[in-house]
Amino acid sequence: MAKCAMGKMRRKGLAIMAAQTVATSVDLGPATGLSCRECGTRFELGPIFACVECFGPLEVAYDLPIGTGSAEDVEALRAAIEAGPDNIWRYAPLLPVPADVASKPSLNPGFTKLVDAQNLAKELGVTGKLYVKDDSGNPTHSFKDRVVAIAVEAARAFGFTTLSCSSTGNLAGAVGAAAARAGFRSCVFIPHDLEQGKVVMAGVYGGDLVGIEGNYDDVNRFCSELIGDPLGEGWGFVNVNLRPYYGEGSKTLAYEICEQLGWQLPDQIVIPIASGSQLTKIDKGLQELIKLGLVEDKPYKIFGAQAEGCSPVSTAFKAGHDVVRPQKPNTIAKSLAIGNPADGPYVLDIARRTGGYVEDVTDEQVVEAIKTLAQTEGIFAETAGGVTVGVTRKLIENGQLDPALTTVVLNTGDGLKTLEAVAADSGQTATIRPSLDAFRAAGLA
Ligand SMILES: *Cc1c(COP(=O)(O)O)cnc(C)c1O
């Protein structure tokens, strides 16, 4: 199943394992090691991401009080979380971070608003509860601050001095800002043709920002080569050699949603897909909460959302395939424009296992949905949020999403970073001289 087009990157992983020394005693809290998602082989904690046995992706393994907790233990954990800071560090006991993480320099992302979206519900024909989990409220205005915050702790533990990444835009800004705050050098890589808001936001924090002449998949391939080369020595690539840790940051979205719902699972969640990491880790987070006894076990459905112009996962889902055929992206939803998504096959598994669906919408529908969300709830989403809201509408129209249940739709980024998407027809209603006559003539009173 994992024999997706990741083979090349995984083979590269082997070279990296040989080149970098694996730390033997690092303190990443409850994390006890890494395990292969495919064959289960265990490794010590280190800056590695691919299994030497089968090239499968590595995941953080934990010593969590799963399945053994008495009712008192569950309540003690719940109370400890609720007494924690208003950011992702309230979940430190469930993350690969040291226990004193909250005292270290960090942007402290998370605990963003879960907006009760009654106006949007009416617009979409939802009769149950509809919430927007609005991650534009994070420090650099996208969900990426969550994953970067965890990767920074791993980078500290492994002694890296430079933070890097391959990015579709938001990650570059999140890494630049976190590096500035935490005292790392940063050098990040993006496709050269991103939105101005993303480029400026990635550059302003003072690290190096390199535009690569190619698409994200070219950028990612370049970074994999850089890691295996002496040029990249001492560099922590948050989404490549620190990927197992980075991914865990997305679990906090699952934790927050359930805690904000009063420690309950939602019935349905609509999640955007770029590499698919976020979607798979939200599912992992929900499963952990069930096993820990922090939420009552019940069925939930996970829905994936893509833009039609970069829809390798929805295409595979609809065709009934379990491998994902790479595409060449062409969409305004640039933050989701990964044509060869690393976690694509796992997304297919999760959507099918939970009874969800993976759908896509056109760029026109993305723009429409951005405006709908802004005009119903006062939330200005970037194109990725247009993708999830647009897909939610389509899923309801096609009967895949039940409008009578509790649904959470993710907005993962801020519309100020993708002004181009709506600028053409969201400007001034009228431009007039400063006189009452001119205003009367405009007919707006
Ligand atoms: C990166 C990103 C995602 C999802 O990324 P995955 O690679 O699927 O984890 C979603 N929305 C925005 C705005 C992003 O920047």
The ligand as an SDF file (V2000), in Angstrom:
LIG
                    3D

 15 15  0  0  0  0  0  0  0  0999 V2000
    0.0590   22.9120    4.6130 C   0  0  0  0  0  0  0  0  0  0  0  0
   -1.3560   23.3040    4.5970 C   0  0  0  0  0  0  0  0  0  0  0  0
   -2.4020   22.3580    4.6810 C   0  0  0  0  0  0  0  0  0  0  0  0
   -2.2930   20.8620    4.7470 C   0  0  0  0  0  0  0  0  0  0  0  0
   -1.0830   20.3000    4.6540 O   0  0  0  0  0  0  0  0  0  0  0  0
   -0.7780   18.7390    4.7050 P   0  0  0  0  0  0  0  0  0  0  0  0
    0.4890   18.6560    3.9240 O   0  0  0  0  0  0  0  0  0  0  0  0
   -1.8920   17.9910    4.0650 O   0  0  0  0  0  0  0  0  0  0  0  0
   -0.5800   18.3960    6.1230 O   0  0  0  0  0  0  0  0  0  0  0  0
   -3.6810   22.8490    4.7400 C   0  0  0  0  0  0  0  0  0  0  0  0
   -3.9490   24.1600    4.6920 N   0  0  0  0  0  0  0  0  0  0  0  0
   -2.9810   25.0870    4.6110 C   0  0  0  0  0  0  0  0  0  0  0  0
   -3.3650   26.5190    4.5700 C   0  0  0  0  0  0  0  0  0  0  0  0
   -1.6470   24.6920    4.5680 C   0  0  0  0  0  0  0  0  0  0  0  0
   -0.7010   25.6310    4.5000 O   0  0  0  0  0  0  0  0  0  0  0  0
  1  2  1  0
  2  3  1  0
  2 14  2  0
  3  4  1  0
  3 10  2  0
  4  5  1  0
  5  6  1  0
  6  7  2  0
  6  8  1  0
  6  9  1  0
 10 11  1  0
 11 12  2  0
 12 13  1  0
 12 14  1  0
 14 15  1  0
M  END
$$$$
